[in-house]
Amino acid sequence: MPIYHRLGNIPSKRHIQFEKPTGGLFYEELFGTIGFDGMSSLLYHHHRPTQVKEILESISTAPKIAVDKNIASRKLIGFNVAPAQDFLDSRVTLMVNNDLHIGVAAPQQSLRTYYYKNADADELLFIHKGTGTLRTMMGNIPFEYGDYLVIPRGMIYQIDFDTTDNRLFFVESFHPIYTPKRYRNHFGQMMEHAPFCERDYKLPQQLETYDETGDFLIKIKKQQTLHSVVYAAHPFDVTGWDGYNYPWGFSIHNFEPITGRIHQPPPVHQTFHTDAFVVCSFCPRLYDYHPKGIPAPYNHSNIDSDEVLYYVDGDFMSRNDIAQGHISLHPGGIPHGPHPGAMERSIGKTETHELAVMVDTFRPLMLTEAAMKIDDGKYYQSWLEK
């Protein structure tokens, strides 16, 4: 996580007695990553966070693969994924490899009847439609259209939606999600050339603390299996915490694009970083201002990565026949670039109002059966000159 943060009440030192006002001690928990070497926070619970009363059913969540070796460029119609009432039921995985799962969701109801923990992966939720509040054991984050929500693995959370019309694009990452290295100095502070800074982060606030015992259902995703586990104490019983490992948000609308006299390469749009993939934000920006500049991107070969673009809003200047909620996959091994006519149309234009999220993976993606149901089947031929 990018910066130190704290909420609630904590003792003056780590690993010392922390007495409750009513008597007894709070229970300290280290919430960390990469053993004891990565980002971590220290949480102080009213009750032991280890009290499991019952383990109920376990259900496989492994995606069903339809295409494991893909060479075709594809267009998936994301809004054709039907809404579902339950938050987890609504999540539809479309593309996977050993590093991440990519999908969409259209939940109609808030998650309130149980709590959720992804023990396998950091989650990145992009809010395309809807508003609400991410509620976690470490505080709450209000969200709206255009927000990224970064939820570290192991975080217990619920999510409230204000309406029934919600659309999410999500990535489950089996590697920690960070801000890009080249934007941070050796202390971890965002540097002057970065397209966003710490002022833009949405940090958890309003720590909900419940000193309650009973039966609390937590659905835990581990090894592509969803386990239903009953805990003896309320999972939101944290009286205070501090550290670097916690959920946070960032609005795509606060990304400040880097532009130049000639066309800039995709890394200038990078927003998040892992060892296995990157996430970029394509935002409204001025076009290149060289007198002979071509604003449309040049053709490029995906030799080392698969490229996924989730189209959010605006005019997608390099593509023909693209709309909100469409998802393009340009696989490694073949070049891709602007559609016929797009390069010519872009010349002389001064700005774009496109909004899109890109995921570039360093290993090939497989497509699920759910993806093939929303594949238009002809996108790979869309560069043919007519």
Secondary structure, DSSP 8 states (H G I E B T S, - for coil): --S-EEEE---SSTTS--B-TTSSB-EEEEEESTTTTS-EEEEEESS-TT-EEEEEEEEE----EEESS--S-EEEEGGGS--BSSHHHH-EEEEE-SSEEEEEE-B-S-EEEEEEEESS-EEEEEEEE--EEEEETTEEEEE-TTEEEEE-TT-EEEEEESSS--EEEEEEESS--B--GGGB-TTS-B-TTSSS-GGGEE--BS------EEEEEEEEEETTEEEEEEEEE-S--EEEEEES-S-EEEEGGG------SS---GGGGEEEE-SSEEEEEE--EE---STT---S---EE-SS-EEEEEEEES--TT-SS--TTEEEEE-TTSEE---TTHHHHHTT--EE--EEEEEEESS--EEEHHHHHTB-S-GGGTT---
